[in-house]
């Protein structure tokens, strides 16, 4: 993962998981013995917390470090969302056999691109 992408992932997840937990920035800051300003900087992607701090944040939010580094919750770009919609429409017209073949082809393509 590129450094800028990592910063975006962490900042998005700190805020998302804090909101999901119902905590304020002040409460999270107190739980990890940092300032509310530091939490704000993390959430805005202005700074990236050290690994030890990220582990403290994860513990305070009741999640794992892997949750903090997950890209699953990032919003899609309009272009990517459009491509996914187009793919879904195309695949919806396939028979089960065709769909199975498409999934296999995508797996081979993904592996060939080094993202397997």
N, C-alpha and C positions, 0 to 999 in steps of 0.2 A: 504494500500500500504506500502510495506517495505521501510525503510529509504533509502537504496541504490537505489531502484527502483524509489523512489520519486526524488532523486537527478538526476538520468538519465533522467527522464521525464522533469523535469524543465530545465536542461541544454540543452536538445535537442530542446525543444520548444522555449526557449529564442533565440537560434541561428536561428532556422527555421523561426520564426515570424519576427525577425529582418531582416533577408535576404529577406523575402517576402515583407516587408515594404520598402526595399531598403536603409536601414540605416546602417551606419558604427557603429562599437563599440564606436567610439569617439562621434558620434552624440547621440547614446542612453545614453552614460555616461553623456553627458552634459544635456540631457533632464531630467535625474533623479538625477542629482547632485552627481554622483559617478565618480570614476576614470575609464578610459578605462581598466586598469588592473583588476578592480573589475568585469567588464563585461566579460572580458576574463576568469576570474576564474569561474564565474557563468556558462559560456558556456562550459567550459572544465570539469565541475562537481567537481572542486577542492573545491569550497565552495557553499553553498546553500543560496540564499538571504533570508533575514527575510521577513515575510509576508507583512510588510509595503513596503519594497523595491520591492517585487514581484508585489504588487498592482501598484506601480509607473511604473514599467516596462510594465505591461499590459496596463496601460493608455497611456504611450508613444507609444506603438506599436498598439494602437487602437483595443485592444481585451479585453476579460474578464479574470478574474482569472481562470475560468473554462477552457478556452483555454490554459492557461499556465500549467494546471494540466492534460490535456487530453493525454491519451496514444495512441491515434489514429495514430499519425504521427511516432511512433517509428518503426524502421526497424524490420522486422521479422528475427528470427534466421533461418539458413538454414534448420534445422530440422523441425521447425514449418511451414515454407513455404512448405516443402515437404509433411507434413501431410495434410495441407490445399489443396494442389494439388490432393493428393490421395482421399480426401473426395469429392472434386469437381468432379473427374472422376467417382467415385462410384455413386454419386447422379445424375449425368447427365443421367445415364441409367434408372433411376426410372420413373415410370408413375407419373402423377400428384397426384394420391391417395397415392402412396408409398412415394412420396416426402413430402406430407402433414403429413403423419404418422411419417416420420423421423424427421421432424421439431418439432412435438409434443414430440417425445421421447427425443430429445436433450434438449428441454425446461425442461422436468421432470428431466433429468440427471443433468442439470445445477442447477436447484433449489435444488436438493438433495445434491449437492456438496456445497451449501451455496453461490452460485454466482448469484443468481436470482435477 
